Amino acid sequence: MSEQGTTAAKLCRSLNTLRDSNVIGDVRGIGLLWGIEFVAEKSSKLPFAPELKFAERVAQAAAKRGVLVYPVQGCVDGLSGDHLLIAPAAITTEEQILWAVQQLRAAVEETAAHN
């Protein structure tokens, strides 16, 4: 199987489509372990205020849609900075990846709209 056809490569390509969101500052990872960083201001990468618990709220919205992610807060200075960790199973199909990223995008959009 070529590198482009691996589950990890498919996940990378799919998650990188989220970069167009105004609240996503970065998408980075390797293999099947990826992180999505959330920002209040994209140009400066200013983090959301800690009391907004942005990553936690995105994780809750994603869970309601059937996607489980790991929210983390404090990655900038111990208090500020929100991101999600995503670690799907190695047997995840391309169809499942596309569906999960679609659900995650909807969760991010819903959370951003209620900020």
N, C-alpha and C positions, 0 to 999 in steps of 0.2 A: 504494500500500500504506500502511495506517495505521501510525502509530508502534508501536501495540500488536502489530502483526503482523510486525514486523521480526525478523530473526534475533537482533539485539542485545537486543531487548525480551524475546524468549523465553528467551534465556540469562540475563538479569537475573532474571526471575521464577523460573526453575528453580534458579539458584544461591542465591537468597534462601531457598529451602526448607531449606537447610543450617543456617540460623541457630539452629535448635532443638538443635543438637549442643552438648554441654557443653564441648567443646574448641574451638569456633569463636567467636572474639571479635568478628569483623566480616567482612562480605562487602561489597566495594566495587569500583566500576569504572565504566567508560563504554564504550559501543559493544561491541566484541568483546575488550576487554582488561579482565580482572577479577582481583582478588586475594582470597584467603581467608586471614584471620589466625587463627592457632592460639594458644590460651591454656591455661595449666595451671589457672587459676582464672577463671571467667567473670565473676564480680561485680567483681573488681578488675582484670581483664585482665592478671594476672600472667603473664609469659611462661614457657614451659618452660625448664628449664636447658639451656644450649647443648650440653652433652655428650649430651643425648638425641637431638639431630638429628631432631626431630619432623617437620618439613616434608620432610626428605630421605626419611624412612621412609614417610611418606604417599605421596610421589611414587613410590617403589619399589613400594609396594602397588598404586597406581593403574596403573603401567606393566604389572604382571603381569595386570591386568584389561583392558589395551588402551587406556588413557587416558594420554596424555603431558601432563605439566604441568611447570612450572619452579619448583623449590623454592628458597627464599631464606631465609637465616638472618642475624641481626644487625640486623634492621630497627628494633629498639628503641634499642640503645646501641652498635652495632657488633659485639656478641657475641651478645646475647640477642634473642629475637624470631624467630618462625617464620611464614612465609606461603608460599603458592603463587600463582604467576601462571598464568592460564588465558587462552589466546588461540586460539580455534578459527578455522578458515577461514571466510571470508564465505559460502561455499556450503554450510555445515553445515545440515542439515535439523533440524526440530523433533524428529523421532524420534531423531536422533543426539545432540542436546542432552540430551534426557531420559535416554537410555541412559548417556551420559557422566557426568551428574550422579549417576545411580544408582550407577555404578561408583565414582565419587569418594566418595560417602557410605559405601559399603562399605569403601573403603580407609581412610578416616578412622576409622571404627568399629573396624576391625581394629587399626590402630595404637594407638588410645586404649586398647583392651582389653589391649595388651601393654606398658603403661607402668608 
